[in-house]
Amino acid sequence: MGRKREYSEGAGKYRMEYPIFKQNLHKSRNDSYNWLGCYEKGGRKIEDLYPKDRGDRGRSRSIDDEAMDGLIRLRDNNPHLSVCRLVERARSSGLLPGEKDVSMATVYRFMKQHKLKRKKRQKDMRKFEVQMSNDLWQSDCMHGGTVIHEGGIKKTYLFALIDDHSRLITHGQFYLAENIDNYLDCIWTAMKKRGVPRKLYVDYTEKK
């Protein structure tokens, strides 16, 4: 007992180097007793002090096999549900016990280990296009360069309309002001040349 006490008191006072962990650690007196006991019971072999792997590594100790299989099936059938929603369904169906028995942290850890993350919904990236010419025209205005007009320098603005189906520019024209009158003039000119569209997409508001 004196040898144990001498060893443990020394270990409790000083920072010691433990080659097993390849780092310096502060250990308590109880830790020292436990290590010395393991060392002597194992025939004084240093291997008996190595960290032991858990037999259930990779498995949740709070979720049984049936619940694990059920969670995996539930995720496969509901890939877009959040973990919270998934747990609600699992508990309402009796697949998982109550919150006191299985914590959300345990479920999150299980989901991560089995790569059961929520899948994001894919956005519909299909191109929008009408079926026939003149079903829809789209219009816009962009700032152009400058010109000399009536002895001064004026900024120009390009109004243009495009047929959504054929991609034909029904009309485009530069004006000296970005206002509703010039925009309507561009539309009337396009209609005289290409007919009247069923719909007109307008991305323009008059500045006041």
Buried (B, 14 or more C-beta within 10 A) or exposed (E): EEEBEEBBEEBBEEEEEEEEEEEEEEBEBEBBBBBBEEBEEEEEEEEBBEEEEEEEEEBBEBBBEEBBEBBBEBBEEBEEBEBEEBBEBBBEEEBBBEEEEBEEEBBEBBBEEBEBEBEEEEEEEEEEEBEEBBBBBBBBBEEEEEEEEEEEEEEBBBBBBBBBBEEBEBBBBBBBEBBEEBBEBBBEBBBEEBEEBEEBEEEEEEEE
